[in-house]
Amino acid sequence: MQVLVDADACPVVIKDMLFRAARRAEVHVTLVANQYLRTPPSPFIKALQVPAGFDAADARIVELVTAGDLVITADIPLAAAVLDKGGHALDPRGNWFSRENIEERLSTRAMLDQLRSTGIDTGGPAPYSARDGKAFAGQLDRFLARRTGAE
């Protein structure tokens, strides 16, 4: 089991949590981005830079993910592809993507894209909060405890 991170838009606080979790649980964490990323020295942490391009990091994550892996992303289409390959997808706010909610999330995203294309301001996500970070940390810890305890 590995953790793959859609790192281009991932909050720094989440990356730091993942770095600590990688060392503590001895789980491999790979950050995938189209820019250079600095990572702490650890045999469990690496950064993978992909060429610049639309969804290049997402495509690489889909290539790398296998059943049982965890992907950290806020990208709904990427999460859907991860679920299709048997992986798990968690957003940086601590919300799980699942077979039960992915279609609704994709539909909502498509509707908002359509509204934006007509010039309607749909707003954006709320600013990232300490509560979001706490929710993410709790979900990550529970996931890793289940996975590392099973191996």
N, CA, C and O atoms as a GROMACS GRO file, in nm:
protein
  604
    1MET      N    1   0.085  -0.117   0.000
    1MET     CA    2   0.000   0.000   0.000
    1MET      C    3   0.089   0.123   0.000
    1MET      O    4   0.188   0.132   0.073
    2GLN      N    5   0.050   0.217  -0.085
    2GLN     CA    6   0.122   0.344  -0.091
    2GLN      C    7   0.022   0.459  -0.086
    2GLN      O    8  -0.097   0.440  -0.108
    3VAL      N    9   0.074   0.578  -0.056
    3VAL     CA   10  -0.007   0.699  -0.058
    3VAL      C   11   0.046   0.785  -0.171
    3VAL      O   12   0.164   0.818  -0.175
    4LEU      N   13  -0.042   0.822  -0.263
    4LEU     CA   14  -0.008   0.910  -0.374
    4LEU      C   15  -0.079   1.042  -0.351
    4LEU      O   16  -0.195   1.046  -0.312
    5VAL      N   17  -0.008   1.152  -0.377
    5VAL     CA   18  -0.062   1.284  -0.347
    5VAL      C   19  -0.065   1.368  -0.474
    5VAL      O   20   0.036   1.385  -0.541
    6ASP      N   21  -0.183   1.420  -0.505
    6ASP     CA   22  -0.200   1.518  -0.613
    6ASP      C   23  -0.149   1.649  -0.553
    6ASP      O   24  -0.225   1.726  -0.495
    7ALA      N   25  -0.019   1.673  -0.569
    7ALA     CA   26   0.050   1.773  -0.487
    7ALA      C   27   0.047   1.915  -0.541
    7ALA      O   28   0.082   2.007  -0.468
    8ASP      N   29   0.007   1.936  -0.665
    8ASP     CA   30   0.009   2.072  -0.719
    8ASP      C   31  -0.074   2.170  -0.636
    8ASP      O   32  -0.031   2.283  -0.614
    9ALA      N   33  -0.190   2.128  -0.590
    9ALA     CA   34  -0.277   2.218  -0.514
    9ALA      C   35  -0.296   2.173  -0.370
    9ALA      O   36  -0.383   2.224  -0.299
   10CYS      N   37  -0.218   2.078  -0.325
   10CYS     CA   38  -0.232   2.025  -0.190
   10CYS      C   39  -0.177   2.126  -0.088
   10CYS      O   40  -0.064   2.173  -0.104
   11PRO      N   41  -0.255   2.160   0.015
   11PRO     CA   42  -0.206   2.254   0.116
   11PRO      C   43  -0.078   2.203   0.184
   11PRO      O   44  -0.062   2.083   0.207
   12VAL      N   45   0.011   2.295   0.216
   12VAL     CA   46   0.138   2.261   0.280
   12VAL      C   47   0.114   2.187   0.411
   12VAL      O   48   0.186   2.092   0.442
   13VAL      N   49   0.015   2.228   0.487
   13VAL     CA   50  -0.013   2.162   0.614
   13VAL      C   51  -0.045   2.014   0.594
   13VAL      O   52  -0.010   1.931   0.678
   14ILE      N   53  -0.111   1.980   0.484
   14ILE     CA   54  -0.143   1.840   0.454
   14ILE      C   55  -0.016   1.764   0.417
   14ILE      O   56   0.004   1.651   0.461
   15LYS      N   57   0.069   1.826   0.336
   15LYS     CA   58   0.196   1.762   0.301
   15LYS      C   59   0.276   1.733   0.427
   15LYS      O   60   0.333   1.624   0.441
   16ASP      N   61   0.282   1.829   0.519
   16ASP     CA   62   0.356   1.808   0.644
   16ASP      C   63   0.298   1.693   0.724
   16ASP      O   64   0.373   1.613   0.781
   17MET      N   65   0.166   1.683   0.731
   17MET     CA   66   0.102   1.570   0.801
   17MET      C   67   0.140   1.438   0.735
   17MET      O   68   0.168   1.340   0.803
   18LEU      N   69   0.140   1.437   0.603
   18LEU     CA   70   0.175   1.315   0.530
   18LEU      C   71   0.320   1.276   0.551
   18LEU      O   72   0.351   1.158   0.562
   19PHE      N   73   0.409   1.374   0.558
   19PHE     CA   74   0.551   1.344   0.584
   19PHE      C   75   0.566   1.278   0.721
   19PHE      O   76   0.638   1.180   0.735
   20ARG      N   77   0.499   1.332   0.822
   20ARG     CA   78   0.508   1.274   0.956
   20ARG      C   79   0.447   1.134   0.958
   20ARG      O   80   0.502   1.042   1.019
   21ALA      N   81   0.334   1.117   0.891
   21ALA     CA   82   0.267   0.986   0.887
   21ALA      C   83   0.353   0.883   0.816
   21ALA      O   84   0.357   0.766   0.856
   22ALA      N   85   0.422   0.923   0.710
   22ALA     CA   86   0.507   0.830   0.635
   22ALA      C   87   0.616   0.773   0.725
   22ALA      O   88   0.642   0.653   0.725
   23ARG      N   89   0.679   0.861   0.801
   23ARG     CA   90   0.786   0.815   0.891
   23ARG      C   91   0.730   0.730   1.005
   23ARG      O   92   0.787   0.627   1.040
   24ARG      N   93   0.619   0.775   1.062
   24ARG     CA   94   0.560   0.705   1.177
   24ARG      C   95   0.508   0.566   1.138
   24ARG      O   96   0.535   0.468   1.208
   25ALA      N   97   0.434   0.558   1.027
   25ALA     CA   98   0.372   0.432   0.987
   25ALA      C   99   0.458   0.352   0.889
   25ALA      O  100   0.423   0.240   0.851
   26GLU      N  101   0.571   0.411   0.849
   26GLU     CA  102   0.660   0.348   0.751
   26GLU      C  103   0.584   0.308   0.626
   26GLU      O  104   0.592   0.195   0.578
   27VAL      N  105   0.509   0.405   0.574
   27VAL     CA  106   0.433   0.386   0.451
   27VAL      C  107   0.491   0.479   0.345
   27VAL      O  108   0.530   0.592   0.376
   28HIS      N  109   0.496   0.433   0.222
   28HIS     CA  110   0.552   0.513   0.113
   28HIS      C  111   0.454   0.620   0.069
   28HIS      O  112   0.338   0.591   0.039
   29VAL      N  113   0.502   0.744   0.065
   29VAL     CA  114   0.424   0.859   0.020
   29VAL      C  115   0.495   0.919  -0.100
   29VAL      O  116   0.613   0.952  -0.094
   30THR      N  117   0.422   0.932  -0.211
   30THR     CA  118   0.476   0.993  -0.333
   30THR      C  119   0.393   1.114  -0.368
   30THR      O  120   0.272   1.104  -0.390
   31LEU      N  121   0.459   1.229  -0.375
   31LEU     CA  122   0.394   1.352  -0.418
   31LEU      C  123   0.415   1.366  -0.568
   31LEU      O  124   0.528   1.359  -0.616
   32VAL      N  125   0.307   1.386  -0.641
   32VAL     CA  126   0.314   1.398  -0.787
   32VAL      C  127   0.270   1.540  -0.823
   32VAL      O  128   0.161   1.584  -0.786
   33ALA      N  129   0.357   1.610  -0.898
   33ALA     CA  130   0.329   1.750  -0.934
   33ALA      C  131   0.400   1.785  -1.063
   33ALA      O  132   0.492   1.715  -1.106
   34ASN      N  133   0.356   1.895  -1.124
   34ASN     CA  134   0.424   1.940  -1.246
   34ASN      C  135   0.527   2.048  -1.216
   34ASN      O  136   0.571   2.120  -1.305
   35GLN      N  137   0.564   2.058  -1.089
   35GLN     CA  138   0.668   2.151  -1.047
   35GLN      C  139   0.759   2.080  -0.948
   35GLN      O  140   0.724   1.977  -0.892
   36TYR      N  141   0.876   2.137  -0.927
   36TYR     CA  142   0.970   2.080  -0.830
   36TYR      C  143   0.912   2.092  -0.690
   36TYR      O  144   0.859   2.196  -0.653
   37LEU      N  145   0.923   1.985  -0.613
   37LEU     CA  146   0.879   1.986  -0.474
   37LEU      C  147   0.993   1.941  -0.385
   37LEU      O  148   1.062   1.844  -0.415
   38ARG      N  149   1.012   2.011  -0.278
   38ARG     CA  150   1.114   1.973  -0.179
   38ARG      C  151   1.049   1.881  -0.077
   38ARG      O  152   0.940   1.908  -0.027
   39THR      N  153   1.116   1.771  -0.049
   39THR     CA  154   1.066   1.676   0.050
   39THR      C  155   1.173   1.651   0.154
   39THR      O  156   1.292   1.664   0.125
   40PRO      N  157   1.134   1.615   0.275
   40PRO     CA  158   1.234   1.584   0.376
   40PRO      C  159   1.305   1.453   0.342
   40PRO      O  160   1.248   1.366   0.276
   41PRO      N  161   1.428   1.439   0.388
   41PRO     CA  162   1.499   1.313   0.362
   41PRO      C  163   1.433   1.198   0.437
   41PRO      O  164   1.420   1.200   0.559
   42SER      N  165   1.392   1.098   0.362
   42SER     CA  166   1.329   0.980   0.421
   42SER      C  167   1.320   0.872   0.313
   42SER      O  168   1.293   0.903   0.197
   43PRO      N  169   1.343   0.748   0.351
   43PRO     CA  170   1.326   0.640   0.252
   43PRO      C  171   1.179   0.617   0.217
   43PRO      O  172   1.149   0.542   0.124
   44PHE      N  173   1.088   0.681   0.291
   44PHE     CA  174   0.944   0.661   0.269
   44PHE      C  175   0.879   0.773   0.190
   44PHE      O  176   0.760   0.764   0.158
   45ILE      N  177   0.954   0.880   0.158
   45ILE     CA  178   0.895   0.997   0.094
   45ILE      C  179   0.970   1.030  -0.034
   45ILE      O  180   1.093   1.035  -0.035
   46LYS      N  181   0.895   1.052  -0.142
   46LYS     CA  182   0.958   1.097  -0.265
   46LYS      C  183   0.864   1.190  -0.341
   46LYS      O  184   0.742   1.187  -0.324
   47ALA      N  185   0.924   1.271  -0.426
   47ALA     CA  186   0.848   1.360  -0.512
   47ALA      C  187   0.872   1.317  -0.656
   47ALA      O  188   0.983   1.280  -0.694
   48LEU      N  189   0.768   1.320  -0.733
   48LEU     CA  190   0.775   1.282  -0.874
   48LEU      C  191   0.726   1.401  -0.956
   48LEU      O  192   0.609   1.440  -0.947
   49GLN      N  193   0.816   1.459  -1.035
   49GLN     CA  194   0.779   1.572  -1.119
   49GLN      C  195   0.741   1.522  -1.257
   49GLN      O  196   0.814   1.446  -1.320
   50VAL      N  197   0.624   1.566  -1.303
   50VAL     CA  198   0.576   1.529  -1.436
   50VAL      C  199   0.585   1.652  -1.526
   50VAL      O  200   0.592   1.764  -1.476
   51PRO      N  201   0.585   1.633  -1.658
   51PRO     CA  202   0.588   1.749  -1.748
   51PRO      C  203   0.465   1.837  -1.727
   51PRO      O  204   0.358   1.789  -1.691
   52ALA      N  205   0.483   1.966  -1.750
   52ALA     CA  206   0.370   2.058  -1.742
   52ALA      C  207   0.268   2.018  -1.847
   52ALA      O  208   0.304   1.974  -1.956
   53GLY      N  209   0.145   2.033  -1.815
   53GLY     CA  210   0.038   1.998  -1.908
   53GLY      C  211  -0.089   1.972  -1.833
   53GLY      O  212  -0.087   1.934  -1.716
   54PHE      N  213  -0.200   1.991  -1.902
   54PHE     CA  214  -0.331   1.973  -1.840
   54PHE      C  215  -0.347   1.831  -1.788
   54PHE      O  216  -0.338   1.735  -1.865
   55ASP      N  217  -0.370   1.817  -1.660
   55ASP     CA  218  -0.395   1.688  -1.594
   55ASP      C  219  -0.280   1.588  -1.606
   55ASP      O  220  -0.302   1.468  -1.592
   56ALA      N  221  -0.157   1.635  -1.630
   56ALA     CA  222  -0.043   1.543  -1.640
   56ALA      C  223  -0.018   1.471  -1.508
   56ALA      O  224   0.009   1.351  -1.507
   57ALA      N  225  -0.028   1.543  -1.397
   57ALA     CA  226  -0.008   1.480  -1.267
   57ALA      C  227  -0.119   1.378  -1.241
   57ALA      O  228  -0.093   1.269  -1.190
   58ASP      N  229  -0.241   1.414  -1.275
   58ASP     CA  230  -0.353   1.321  -1.256
   58ASP      C  231  -0.332   1.193  -1.336
   58ASP      O  232  -0.354   1.083  -1.284
   59ALA      N  233  -0.291   1.207  -1.460
   59ALA     CA  234  -0.269   1.089  -1.546
   59ALA      C  235  -0.161   0.999  -1.487
   59ALA      O  236  -0.173   0.877  -1.491
   60ARG      N  237  -0.056   1.059  -1.433
   60ARG     CA  238   0.053   0.979  -1.374
   60ARG      C  239   0.004   0.907  -1.249
   60ARG      O  240   0.040   0.791  -1.226
   61ILE      N  241  -0.076   0.973  -1.169
   61ILE     CA  242  -0.130   0.909  -1.049
   61ILE      C  243  -0.216   0.789  -1.088
   61ILE      O  244  -0.207   0.683  -1.026
   62VAL      N  245  -0.299   0.805  -1.190
   62VAL     CA  246  -0.384   0.694  -1.236
   62VAL      C  247  -0.297   0.578  -1.284
   62VAL      O  248  -0.332   0.462  -1.262
   63GLU      N  249  -0.185   0.608  -1.349
   63GLU     CA  250  -0.093   0.501  -1.393
   63GLU      C  251  -0.034   0.427  -1.273
   63GLU      O  252  -0.019   0.305  -1.278
   64LEU      N  253  -0.002   0.499  -1.167
   64LEU     CA  254   0.068   0.442  -1.052
   64LEU      C  255  -0.021   0.371  -0.952
   64LEU      O  256   0.022   0.277  -0.886
   65VAL      N  257  -0.146   0.415  -0.938
   65VAL     CA  258  -0.232   0.363  -0.832
   65VAL      C  259  -0.269   0.217  -0.858
   65VAL      O  260  -0.295   0.176  -0.971
   66THR      N  261  -0.270   0.141  -0.750
   66THR     CA  262  -0.315   0.002  -0.754
   66THR      C  263  -0.421  -0.017  -0.646
   66THR      O  264  -0.438   0.068  -0.559
   67ALA      N  265  -0.491  -0.128  -0.652
   67ALA     CA  266  -0.597  -0.156  -0.554
   67ALA      C  267  -0.541  -0.146  -0.412
   67ALA      O  268  -0.435  -0.200  -0.381
   68GLY      N  269  -0.615  -0.075  -0.328
   68GLY     CA  270  -0.575  -0.060  -0.189
   68GLY      C  271  -0.494   0.064  -0.159
   68GLY      O  272  -0.480   0.102  -0.043
   69ASP      N  273  -0.439   0.129  -0.262
   69ASP     CA  274  -0.362   0.251  -0.241
   69ASP      C  275  -0.454   0.365  -0.200
   69ASP      O  276  -0.574   0.363  -0.224
   70LEU      N  277  -0.394   0.465  -0.136
   70LEU     CA  278  -0.466   0.586  -0.097
   70LEU      C  279  -0.417   0.702  -0.181
   70LEU      O  280  -0.296   0.722  -0.196
   71VAL      N  281  -0.509   0.780  -0.236
   71VAL     CA  282  -0.476   0.900  -0.312
   71VAL      C  283  -0.537   1.020  -0.241
   71VAL      O  284  -0.655   1.020  -0.205
   72ILE      N  285  -0.454   1.122  -0.221
   72ILE     CA  286  -0.500   1.247  -0.161
   72ILE      C  287  -0.522   1.346  -0.274
   72ILE      O  288  -0.427   1.383  -0.344
   73THR      N  289  -0.647   1.389  -0.293
   73THR     CA  290  -0.679   1.480  -0.401
   73THR      C  291  -0.812   1.550  -0.374
   73THR      O  292  -0.900   1.495  -0.306
   74ALA      N  293  -0.826   1.669  -0.428
   74ALA     CA  294  -0.954   1.738  -0.428
   74ALA      C  295  -1.018   1.731  -0.566
   74ALA      O  296  -1.127   1.783  -0.588
   75ASP      N  297  -0.949   1.666  -0.660
   75ASP     CA  298  -0.993   1.657  -0.799
   75ASP      C  299  -1.094   1.542  -0.813
   75ASP      O  300  -1.058   1.426  -0.798
   76ILE      N  301  -1.217   1.576  -0.842
   76ILE     CA  302  -1.324   1.475  -0.846
   76ILE      C  303  -1.306   1.374  -0.959
   76ILE      O  304  -1.321   1.254  -0.934
   77PRO      N  305  -1.274   1.416  -1.083
   77PRO     CA  306  -1.251   1.314  -1.187
   77PRO      C  307  -1.133   1.222  -1.154
   77PRO      O  308  -1.138   1.103  -1.185
   78LEU      N  309  -1.028   1.275  -1.094
   78LEU     CA  310  -0.916   1.190  -1.053
   78LEU      C  311  -0.963   1.090  -0.948
   78LEU      O  312  -0.930   0.972  -0.955
   79ALA      N  313  -1.039   1.136  -0.851
   79ALA     CA  314  -1.091   1.046  -0.748
   79ALA      C  315  -1.174   0.934  -0.810
   79ALA      O  316  -1.165   0.819  -0.767
   80ALA      N  317  -1.256   0.967  -0.910
   80ALA     CA  318  -1.337   0.866  -0.978
   80ALA      C  319  -1.248   0.761  -1.044
   80ALA      O  320  -1.277   0.641  -1.037
   81ALA      N  321  -1.141   0.804  -1.109
   81ALA     CA  322  -1.049   0.711  -1.174
   81ALA      C  323  -0.978   0.622  -1.072
   81ALA      O  324  -0.957   0.504  -1.096
   82VAL      N  325  -0.943   0.679  -0.958
   82VAL     CA  326  -0.879   0.603  -0.850
   82VAL      C  327  -0.975   0.495  -0.799
   82VAL      O  328  -0.935   0.380  -0.780
   83LEU      N  329  -1.100   0.533  -0.776
   83LEU     CA  330  -1.199   0.435  -0.730
   83LEU      C  331  -1.218   0.324  -0.832
   83LEU      O  332  -1.234   0.208  -0.796
   84ASP      N  333  -1.216   0.359  -0.961
   84ASP     CA  334  -1.229   0.259  -1.067
   84ASP      C  335  -1.118   0.156  -1.063
   84ASP      O  336  -1.137   0.041  -1.102
   85LYS      N  337  -1.000   0.196  -1.014
   85LYS     CA  338  -0.886   0.104  -1.006
   85LYS      C  339  -0.876   0.034  -0.870
   85LYS      O  340  -0.780  -0.037  -0.843
   86GLY      N  341  -0.976   0.054  -0.785
   86GLY     CA  342  -0.977  -0.013  -0.656
   86GLY      C  343  -0.902   0.060  -0.547
   86GLY      O  344  -0.878   0.005  -0.439
   87GLY      N  345  -0.866   0.184  -0.573
   87GLY     CA  346  -0.798   0.265  -0.473
   87GLY      C  347  -0.896   0.339  -0.384
   87GLY      O  348  -1.017   0.332  -0.403
   88HIS      N  349  -0.840   0.410  -0.287
   88HIS     CA  350  -0.918   0.493  -0.195
   88HIS      C  351  -0.880   0.638  -0.222
   88HIS      O  352  -0.765   0.667  -0.253
   89ALA      N  353  -0.977   0.729  -0.212
   89ALA     CA  354  -0.950   0.870  -0.238
   89ALA      C  355  -1.004   0.955  -0.124
   89ALA      O  356  -1.121   0.943  -0.084
   90LEU      N  357  -0.917   1.041  -0.071
   90LEU     CA  358  -0.949   1.128   0.042
   90LEU      C  359  -0.913   1.270   0.003
   90LEU      O  360  -0.804   1.294  -0.050
   91ASP      N  361  -1.002   1.365   0.029
   91ASP     CA  362  -0.967   1.503  -0.004
   91ASP      C  363  -0.897   1.570   0.114
   91ASP      O  364  -0.903   1.519   0.226
   92PRO      N  365  -0.830   1.683   0.091
   92PRO     CA  366  -0.754   1.748   0.198
   92PRO      C  367  -0.839   1.802   0.314
   92PRO      O  368  -0.785   1.846   0.415
   93ARG      N  369  -0.970   1.798   0.300
   93ARG     CA  370  -1.059   1.841   0.408
   93ARG      C  371  -1.110   1.723   0.491
   93ARG      O  372  -1.192   1.740   0.581
   94GLY      N  373  -1.061   1.602   0.459
   94GLY     CA  374  -1.099   1.484   0.535
   94GLY      C  375  -1.225   1.415   0.488
   94GLY      O  376  -1.282   1.335   0.561
   95ASN      N  377  -1.268   1.444   0.366
   95ASN     CA  378  -1.388   1.381   0.309
   95ASN      C  379  -1.348   1.269   0.214
   95ASN      O  380  -1.262   1.287   0.127
   96TRP      N  381  -1.411   1.154   0.232
   96TRP     CA  382  -1.384   1.040   0.145
   96TRP      C  383  -1.467   1.048   0.017
   96TRP      O  384  -1.584   1.086   0.020
   97PHE      N  385  -1.404   1.013  -0.092
   97PHE     CA  386  -1.476   0.988  -0.216
   97PHE      C  387  -1.511   0.839  -0.213
   97PHE      O  388  -1.429   0.757  -0.171
   98SER      N  389  -1.632   0.805  -0.256
   98SER     CA  390  -1.673   0.664  -0.251
   98SER      C  391  -1.761   0.632  -0.371
   98SER      O  392  -1.804   0.722  -0.443
   99ARG      N  393  -1.786   0.506  -0.389
   99ARG     CA  394  -1.878   0.462  -0.495
   99ARG      C  395  -2.016   0.523  -0.472
   99ARG      O  396  -2.089   0.550  -0.567
  100GLU      N  397  -2.051   0.544  -0.345
  100GLU     CA  398  -2.183   0.596  -0.312
  100GLU      C  399  -2.198   0.746  -0.342
  100GLU      O  400  -2.309   0.792  -0.367
  101ASN      N  401  -2.087   0.822  -0.341
  101ASN     CA  402  -2.101   0.967  -0.360
  101ASN      C  403  -2.033   1.023  -0.484
  101ASN      O  404  -2.050   1.141  -0.514
  102ILE      N  405  -1.957   0.944  -0.555
  102ILE     CA  406  -1.876   0.999  -0.665
  102ILE      C  407  -1.963   1.049  -0.782
  102ILE      O  408  -1.932   1.152  -0.840
  103GLU      N  409  -2.069   0.978  -0.815
  103GLU     CA  410  -2.153   1.021  -0.928
  103GLU      C  411  -2.220   1.156  -0.898
  103GLU      O  412  -2.226   1.243  -0.984
  104GLU      N  413  -2.268   1.171  -0.775
  104GLU     CA  414  -2.329   1.298  -0.736
  104GLU      C  415  -2.226   1.411  -0.740
  104GLU      O  416  -2.257   1.522  -0.785
  105ARG      N  417  -2.107   1.384  -0.694
  105ARG     CA  418  -2.002   1.486  -0.696
  105ARG      C  419  -1.964   1.523  -0.839
  105ARG      O  420  -1.942   1.641  -0.869
  106LEU      N  421  -1.956   1.424  -0.926
  106LEU     CA  422  -1.926   1.453  -1.067
  106LEU      C  423  -2.037   1.536  -1.131
  106LEU      O  424  -2.011   1.628  -1.207
  107SER      N  425  -2.162   1.502  -1.099
  107SER     CA  426  -2.276   1.577  -1.155
  107SER      C  427  -2.277   1.720  -1.105
  107SER      O  428  -2.301   1.813  -1.182
  108THR      N  429  -2.251   1.739  -0.977
  108THR     CA  430  -2.247   1.874  -0.920
  108THR      C  431  -2.136   1.955  -0.984
  108THR      O  432  -2.153   2.072  -1.016
  109ARG      N  433  -2.021   1.892  -1.003
  109ARG     CA  434  -1.908   1.960  -1.067
  109ARG      C  435  -1.944   2.002  -1.209
  109ARG      O  436  -1.915   2.114  -1.250
  110ALA      N  437  -2.008   1.913  -1.284
  110ALA     CA  438  -2.047   1.944  -1.422
  110ALA      C  439  -2.148   2.058  -1.425
  110ALA      O  440  -2.140   2.146  -1.512
  111MET      N  441  -2.242   2.058  -1.332
  111MET     CA  442  -2.342   2.165  -1.327
  111MET      C  443  -2.274   2.299  -1.296
  111MET      O  444  -2.306   2.400  -1.359
  112LEU      N  445  -2.183   2.301  -1.201
  112LEU     CA  446  -2.113   2.425  -1.166
  112LEU      C  447  -2.026   2.473  -1.283
  112LEU      O  448  -2.018   2.593  -1.308
  113ASP      N  449  -1.962   2.380  -1.353
  113ASP     CA  450  -1.884   2.417  -1.472
  113ASP      C  451  -1.975   2.482  -1.577
  113ASP      O  452  -1.937   2.581  -1.640
  114GLN      N  453  -2.093   2.426  -1.595
  114GLN     CA  454  -2.188   2.480  -1.693
  114GLN      C  455  -2.234   2.620  -1.652
  114GLN      O  456  -2.242   2.709  -1.736
  115LEU      N  457  -2.263   2.639  -1.524
  115LEU     CA  458  -2.303   2.771  -1.476
  115LEU      C  459  -2.191   2.873  -1.497
  115LEU      O  460  -2.215   2.986  -1.540
  116ARG      N  461  -2.068   2.832  -1.465
  116ARG     CA  462  -1.954   2.923  -1.484
  116ARG      C  463  -1.935   2.959  -1.630
  116ARG      O  464  -1.898   3.072  -1.661
  117SER      N  465  -1.961   2.864  -1.720
  117SER     CA  466  -1.944   2.891  -1.863
  117SER      C  467  -2.045   2.994  -1.914
  117SER      O  468  -2.024   3.054  -2.019
  118THR      N  469  -2.154   3.013  -1.842
  118THR     CA  470  -2.253   3.114  -1.880
  118THR      C  471  -2.227   3.248  -1.812
  118THR      O  472  -2.302   3.344  -1.831
  119GLY      N  473  -2.121   3.254  -1.733
  119GLY     CA  474  -2.084   3.379  -1.667
  119GLY      C  475  -2.134   3.393  -1.525
  119GLY      O  476  -2.112   3.496  -1.462
  120ILE      N  477  -2.200   3.292  -1.474
  120ILE     CA  478  -2.249   3.298  -1.336
  120ILE      C  479  -2.134   3.267  -1.241
  120ILE      O  480  -2.062   3.169  -1.258
  121ASP      N  481  -2.118   3.353  -1.140
  121ASP     CA  482  -2.014   3.333  -1.039
  121ASP      C  483  -2.067   3.233  -0.937
  121ASP      O  484  -2.160   3.262  -0.862
  122THR      N  485  -2.006   3.116  -0.934
  122THR     CA  486  -2.050   3.011  -0.842
  122THR      C  487  -1.971   3.011  -0.713
  122THR      O  488  -1.992   2.926  -0.626
  123GLY      N  489  -1.880   3.107  -0.699
  123GLY     CA  490  -1.797   3.110  -0.579
  123GLY      C  491  -1.693   3.000  -0.584
  123GLY      O  492  -1.669   2.940  -0.689
  124GLY      N  493  -1.634   2.974  -0.474
  124GLY     CA  494  -1.533   2.869  -0.467
  124GLY      C  495  -1.542   2.801  -0.332
  124GLY      O  496  -1.633   2.829  -0.254
  125PRO      N  497  -1.448   2.714  -0.304
  125PRO     CA  498  -1.451   2.648  -0.174
  125PRO      C  499  -1.418   2.747  -0.063
  125PRO      O  500  -1.352   2.849  -0.085
  126ALA      N  501  -1.466   2.716   0.055
  126ALA     CA  502  -1.434   2.798   0.172
  126ALA      C  503  -1.284   2.792   0.197
  126ALA      O  504  -1.220   2.694   0.159
  127PRO      N  505  -1.226   2.894   0.260
  127PRO     CA  506  -1.084   2.888   0.292
  127PRO      C  507  -1.053   2.765   0.377
  127PRO      O  508  -1.135   2.720   0.456
  128TYR      N  509  -0.934   2.710   0.358
  128TYR     CA  510  -0.892   2.593   0.433
  128TYR      C  511  -0.878   2.631   0.580
  128TYR      O  512  -0.816   2.733   0.612
  129SER      N  513  -0.935   2.550   0.668
  129SER     CA  514  -0.936   2.585   0.810
  129SER      C  515  -0.865   2.480   0.895
  129SER      O  516  -0.833   2.370   0.849
  130ALA      N  517  -0.840   2.516   1.020
  130ALA     CA  518  -0.781   2.422   1.115
  130ALA      C  519  -0.874   2.302   1.134
  130ALA      O  520  -0.828   2.189   1.153
  131ARG      N  521  -1.004   2.326   1.128
  131ARG     CA  522  -1.101   2.216   1.140
  131ARG      C  523  -1.085   2.117   1.024
  131ARG      O  524  -1.093   1.996   1.045
  132ASP      N  525  -1.061   2.169   0.903
  132ASP     CA  526  -1.037   2.082   0.787
  132ASP      C  527  -0.913   1.996   0.810
  132ASP      O  528  -0.914   1.876   0.785
  133GLY      N  529  -0.807   2.059   0.859
  133GLY     CA  530  -0.683   1.986   0.885
  133GLY      C  531  -0.702   1.878   0.989
  133GLY      O  532  -0.648   1.768   0.976
  134LYS      N  533  -0.778   1.909   1.093
  134LYS     CA  534  -0.804   1.810   1.198
  134LYS      C  535  -0.886   1.693   1.143
  134LYS      O  536  -0.859   1.577   1.175
  135ALA      N  537  -0.985   1.724   1.060
  135ALA     CA  538  -1.066   1.617   0.999
  135ALA      C  539  -0.980   1.528   0.910
  135ALA      O  540  -0.993   1.406   0.913
  136PHE      N  541  -0.891   1.589   0.831
  136PHE     CA  542  -0.802   1.512   0.745
  136PHE      C  543  -0.712   1.422   0.829
  136PHE      O  544  -0.698   1.303   0.801
  137ALA      N  545  -0.649   1.480   0.931
  137ALA     CA  546  -0.556   1.404   1.015
  137ALA      C  547  -0.626   1.283   1.077
  137ALA      O  548  -0.569   1.174   1.082
  138GLY      N  549  -0.748   1.302   1.124
  138GLY     CA  550  -0.821   1.192   1.184
  138GLY      C  551  -0.851   1.081   1.085
  138GLY      O  552  -0.833   0.963   1.116
  139GLN      N  553  -0.896   1.118   0.966
  139GLN     CA  554  -0.926   1.018   0.863
  139GLN      C  555  -0.800   0.945   0.818
  139GLN      O  556  -0.800   0.823   0.801
  140LEU      N  557  -0.691   1.020   0.800
  140LEU     CA  558  -0.564   0.958   0.760
  140LEU      C  559  -0.516   0.860   0.866
  140LEU      O  560  -0.478   0.748   0.834
  141ASP      N  561  -0.517   0.902   0.992
  141ASP     CA  562  -0.471   0.814   1.100
  141ASP      C  563  -0.554   0.686   1.107
  141ASP      O  564  -0.498   0.578   1.123
  142ARG      N  565  -0.686   0.698   1.096
  142ARG     CA  566  -0.771   0.578   1.100
  142ARG      C  567  -0.742   0.485   0.982
  142ARG      O  568  -0.734   0.363   0.998
  143PHE      N  569  -0.725   0.544   0.863
  143PHE     CA  570  -0.696   0.463   0.745
  143PHE      C  571  -0.564   0.389   0.762
  143PHE      O  572  -0.556   0.268   0.738
  144LEU      N  573  -0.460   0.461   0.802
  144LEU     CA  574  -0.328   0.399   0.816
  144LEU      C  575  -0.327   0.295   0.927
  144LEU      O  576  -0.260   0.192   0.914
  145ALA      N  577  -0.399   0.318   1.035
  145ALA     CA  578  -0.405   0.220   1.143
  145ALA      C  579  -0.468   0.090   1.094
  145ALA      O  580  -0.421  -0.019   1.127
  146ARG      N  581  -0.574   0.101   1.014
  146ARG     CA  582  -0.638  -0.019   0.958
  146ARG      C  583  -0.545  -0.090   0.861
  146ARG      O  584  -0.534  -0.212   0.864
  147ARG      N  585  -0.479  -0.014   0.774
  147ARG     CA  586  -0.396  -0.073   0.670
  147ARG      C  587  -0.267  -0.132   0.726
  147ARG      O  588  -0.231  -0.244   0.691
  148THR      N  589  -0.198  -0.058   0.810
  148THR     CA  590  -0.070  -0.107   0.860
  148THR      C  591  -0.090  -0.218   0.962
  148THR      O  592  -0.003  -0.303   0.979
  149GLY      N  593  -0.205  -0.218   1.031
  149GLY     CA  594  -0.235  -0.326   1.124
  149GLY      C  595  -0.270  -0.455   1.053
  149GLY      O  596  -0.255  -0.564   1.110
  150ALA      N  597  -0.316  -0.444   0.928
  150ALA     CA  598  -0.358  -0.562   0.852
  150ALA      C  599  -0.242  -0.630   0.781
  150ALA      O  600  -0.253  -0.743   0.736
  151GLU      N  601  -0.130  -0.559   0.772
  151GLU     CA  602  -0.017  -0.616   0.695
  151GLU      C  603   0.074  -0.698   0.783
  151GLU      O  604   0.174  -0.752   0.734
   0.00000   0.00000   0.00000
